[in-house]
Amino acid sequence: MKFGGILGFDNGIMLAPMGADVAGPKLVAAVANAGGIGLLASPVNNYDSTVRAIKETKKLTKKPFGVGLLLEFDNAKSIKAIFDEKLACMEVYWGQFPKEMVDEAHKHGIKVIHQVGSVKGAERAIAAGVDCIVAQGVEAGGHVSGTVALTALLPRIVDLVGDRGIPVVAAGSISDARGYVAALSLGAQGICVGTRFIATNEAYANEYYKQQLLLYDEQQTDRTDLYGRATWRAYVRCLNTPFHEKWRNASNFDTLVNDESQPVIGHSLIYWEDITLRRFAGQVPNPTTEGELENMVMLAGQGVGLVNDIVPATEVIRRYIEGAKKIIGELNENYLTKPTQKYNQLHQEKEKVSFVHTGVPKAWYYWDDFEEVEKAKQRKTTSAQPIERKTTQASSMNACHLHAQVHGRLVMNSISQSLNLPEQMKASKAYISMYEFNKF
């Protein structure tokens, strides 16, 4: 599905690389097949597992996709696998990815997407020469590095990027088309989606986890560093389940760690490796997980209240795109200035101006001979022909004749971009301009 594509993809809807393996091969391939930017959650610093996951994804799609990884950990082996597999892109997060690493990725033909949670993070990403920046608001689910809401952060980063040609993607509780359009209005060129994609058929999340998303709303999430402290103490946003509510208020909250002092609450197979889950572990349950599911972390953003069903990933993307088109169309209808009497008069005058071009429908084009325009102004009336063009592709333009009456000032209409012109005419830039000589 094509709509506002970036980075060579058909559209600007990006799958967040949700771990440990929720964004697995099936979900990534489904997003890629729908024209989106599918990002695989990378195994941590494991070359063989990363290559295997990439190859499993390639079996399911011929479309480009990428891999996302956390910079908090040494991921040199996984990065090498990404380079060797020559993927379209890679997303990095929670740390610095200096220019030399960006340059190395570019040497392998891989675009670099850097997710940040602050303006300072965006400044570093720009200096490193990244190809895309994801601006993540504090309302997002999963690991959250910033403390600023998306509506405040996004336009700041858009302004910082300026005219550098780096697309900015919005992340944080964008669960439907309304959020998509809001992000576009703030200057984003795409959206990065996590929570909404967990509730899809292809997501590699436990069914219990998916069903829980349908039961919670925006007031029932919490930003916390309770989970995964044994390896990494970092903030995440999760569902405020009864289990979480109990322990977030515990008197010894700050000393709780998912180490051997905690009881085993389950087991998971994550990227072909058996993982023992102790209380307060950071991994969400996947389809292989067994144990006390109700006592495991359930990562989700504040947009969870807008997640009401479990559908194919393609349907999620379709809803975003078709919904955005509908909203934009309604906004145009309701808020753009209505045509004035002068506009209507001008539009009617167009019908009085005609020219003949062999094999090309009647249309209006630019005429780049401004000297001839000045002569027309002086004569007040004209019957002008286009000048000889430099390109052979435009030679047939010489068969055109434009006749117009001049009644005062010249109005140049620049509407040729909306026309379905033959490709050879577009390439030659051999346009003739419609003269509208109507005094207002």
Buried (B, 14 or more C-beta within 10 A) or exposed (E): BEBBBBBEBBBBBBBBBBBBBBBBBBBBBBBBBBBBBBBBBBBBBBBEBBBBBBEBBBEBBEBBBBBBBBBBBEBEBBBBBBBEBEBBBBBBBBBEBEEEBBEBBBEBEBBBBBBBBBBEBBEBBBEBBBBBBBBBBBBBBBBBBBEBBBBEBBBBBBEBBEEEEBBBBBBBBBBBBBBBBBBBEBBBBBBBBBBBBBBBBBBBBBEBBBEBBEEBEBEBBBBBEBBBBBBBEBBBBBBBBEBBEEBBEEEEEEEBBBEEEBEEBBEBBBBEEEBEBBBBBBBBBBBBBEBBBEBBBBBBBBBBBBBEEBBEBBBBBBBBBEBBEEBBEEEEEEEEEEEEEEEEEBEEBBEEBEBEBEEBEEBBBBBBBEEBBEEBBEEEEBEBBBBEBEEEBBEBBBBBBBBBBBEEEBBEBEEBEEBEBEEEBBEBBBBBBBBBBBEE
